[in-house]
Amino acid sequence: MKIKSAVFEISAPTRASAPNWALPEFAFIGRSNVGKSSLINLLAERNALAKASVTPGKTKLINFFRFNSSWCLVDLPGYGYAKVARTERADFNKAVADFIEGRDNLRHLFVLIDSRLEPQRIDLEFLKWLAGVGVAFSLVFTKTDKQSANATAVTIATFKKAVADFLPELPAVFATSVTKKTGRTEILSAIEAELARVKGVHLNP
């Protein structure tokens, strides 16, 4: 997919105040300081489309970016704490939980994971909650340039093992590096494939 345009549309504190449109939406979420803003800028090929907060976890608004005038990338606030169970609503951010559970045109959620770290409790708890929501999602391992390819492979394998008990069908996995610009094509191709399945969506060539 070629990105011809990527523009900021609006920030919303809640799902109720989110844009009233039919655009397919693809949301990105992860723990604070996982590199979400940098990845969004890489996808758009713009240096400052998404601005990282000086203080990790400070950003609380849901940010909407329109891509190619035909779909929307949603930047969800990073989670700093989660105490969740499969049958409970997430405590990490009630507005974000409400958005994920109830946004009708949310097509896919990309969950960002720091590739340098062993499985973090906060990520695992978020994914346990997400497994019961029914939203399609993928795992995106960030900052792979900070270590060897073998170390990244070990991290991903360890993470897959950690989630296997509550995710019997493992989601798609992407490995990204903003510095090396890797993973961009794969993520955009996944978005393009989903857009092709959405009736009435015009795809830019």
C-alpha positions in Angstrom: 0.0 0.0 0.0 1.3 3.4 -0.9 0.5 6.2 1.6 -0.4 9.3 -0.4 -1.8 11.3 2.6 -1.8 11.1 6.3 -3.4 13.8 8.4 -4.4 14.3 12.0 -8.2 14.6 12.3 -9.2 15.0 16.0 -8.4 14.0 19.6 -11.3 12.5 21.6 -11.4 11.7 25.4 -14.1 9.0 25.0 -15.8 6.8 22.4 -18.9 9.0 22.6 -16.9 12.0 21.4 -15.1 10.1 18.6 -15.7 11.0 15.0 -19.1 9.9 13.6 -17.9 8.3 10.4 -17.9 5.0 8.6 -14.2 4.8 7.9 -12.5 1.5 8.8 -10.3 2.0 11.8 -7.0 0.3 12.8 -5.9 1.1 16.4 -2.4 0.9 17.9 -1.9 0.4 21.6 0.9 -0.6 24.0 2.5 0.1 27.3 4.1 3.5 27.9 7.3 4.1 26.0 7.0 1.2 23.7 7.6 3.3 20.6 4.1 3.8 19.4 4.4 7.3 18.1 7.6 6.5 16.2 5.9 3.5 14.5 2.9 5.6 13.5 5.3 8.1 12.0 7.1 5.4 10.1 3.9 4.0 8.6 3.0 7.5 7.5 6.5 8.4 6.4 6.2 11.6 8.3 8.5 12.7 11.1 6.0 14.4 13.4 2.5 13.2 12.6 2.2 11.5 16.0 4.0 13.3 18.8 5.4 11.4 21.7 4.7 12.8 25.1 7.7 14.0 27.1 6.3 12.1 30.1 5.5 8.4 29.2 1.9 7.6 29.8 0.8 11.2 30.1 -1.2 11.3 26.8 -4.8 10.4 27.7 -6.7 11.3 24.5 -7.6 9.0 21.6 -6.0 10.4 18.5 -7.4 9.9 15.0 -5.4 10.1 11.8 -6.9 9.8 8.3 -4.8 7.8 5.8 -5.4 8.0 2.0 -8.8 9.6 2.8 -10.1 6.0 3.1 -9.2 4.6 6.5 -8.2 5.8 9.9 -5.3 5.0 12.2 -6.2 5.4 15.9 -3.5 6.1 18.4 -4.8 4.8 21.8 -3.2 6.0 25.0 -0.4 3.8 26.3 -1.4 1.7 29.3 0.6 2.2 32.5 -1.2 -0.3 34.8 -3.6 -3.1 34.3 -5.6 -5.3 36.6 -7.8 -7.4 34.4 -9.5 -10.7 34.1 -11.2 -12.4 31.2 -14.6 -11.5 32.5 -13.8 -8.0 33.8 -13.5 -4.6 32.2 -9.9 -3.3 32.1 -9.0 -0.9 34.8 -6.0 0.5 32.8 -8.1 3.1 31.0 -11.9 2.9 31.0 -12.3 5.1 28.0 -9.9 3.0 26.0 -11.5 -0.2 27.1 -14.9 1.2 26.1 -13.5 2.2 22.7 -12.1 -1.3 22.0 -15.2 -3.0 23.2 -17.8 -0.8 21.5 -16.4 1.0 18.5 -18.2 -0.6 15.6 -15.8 0.4 12.8 -12.7 -0.8 14.6 -11.4 -3.4 12.3 -8.1 -4.5 13.9 -6.0 -3.7 17.0 -2.2 -3.8 16.9 -0.7 -4.4 20.3 2.9 -3.2 20.6 5.4 -5.1 22.7 9.0 -4.1 23.5 11.2 -6.8 21.8 14.0 -6.3 24.3 12.0 -7.4 27.4 10.9 -10.7 28.7 7.1 -11.0 28.9 5.7 -8.2 31.1 2.8 -8.8 33.4 1.0 -5.7 32.2 1.1 -6.9 28.6 0.0 -10.4 29.5 -2.9 -9.1 31.6 -4.0 -6.7 28.8 -4.0 -9.6 26.3 -6.0 -11.8 28.7 -8.6 -9.2 28.8 -8.5 -8.6 25.1 -8.9 -12.4 24.4 -12.4 -12.1 25.8 -13.4 -9.0 23.9 -13.7 -10.5 20.4 -11.6 -7.8 18.5 -9.2 -9.0 15.9 -5.6 -8.1 16.9 -1.9 -8.7 16.1 1.3 -8.4 18.1 3.9 -5.9 17.0 7.4 -6.3 18.5 9.2 -2.9 18.5 12.8 -1.7 18.8 14.3 -4.8 17.2 17.3 -2.8 16.0 18.4 -2.5 19.7 19.5 -6.1 19.8 20.5 -9.1 17.6 18.0 -10.8 15.3 18.5 -14.0 17.4 17.7 -12.1 20.6 14.5 -10.9 19.1 13.5 -14.4 17.9 14.0 -15.7 21.4 11.9 -12.9 22.9 9.1 -13.6 20.4 9.2 -17.3 21.1 9.2 -16.8 24.8 6.2 -14.4 24.5 4.2 -16.8 22.4 4.8 -19.5 25.0 3.6 -17.1 27.7 0.3 -16.4 26.0 -0.4 -19.9 24.7 -2.5 -20.9 27.6 -5.1 -18.2 27.0 -4.6 -17.6 23.3 -4.8 -21.1 21.8 -4.8 -19.5 18.3 -1.8 -17.2 18.2 -2.3 -13.8 16.4 -0.2 -12.6 13.6 3.2 -11.3 14.7 5.2 -8.3 13.2 8.8 -7.3 14.1 9.6 -3.7 13.6 12.4 -1.2 13.7 11.9 2.5 13.1 15.6 3.0 12.6 15.9 0.3 10.0 12.4 0.9 8.7 11.5 -2.7 8.9 8.0 -4.1 9.4 6.3 -1.1 7.7 5.5 -3.0 4.5 4.1 -6.0 6.4 1.8 -4.0 8.6 0.5 -1.9 5.8 -0.1 -5.0 3.7 -2.1 -6.5 6.6 -4.2 -3.3 6.7 -4.6 -3.4 3.0 -5.8 -7.0 3.0 -8.4 -6.1 5.7 -9.6 -3.1 3.7 -10.1 -5.3 0.7 -12.5 -7.3 2.8 -14.5 -4.3 3.9 -17.4 -3.7 1.4 -17.4 -0.3 -0.2 -13.9 0.7 0.7 -12.0 2.4 -2.1 -8.3 1.4 -2.2 -5.8 3.8 -3.6 -3.5 2.1 -6.1 
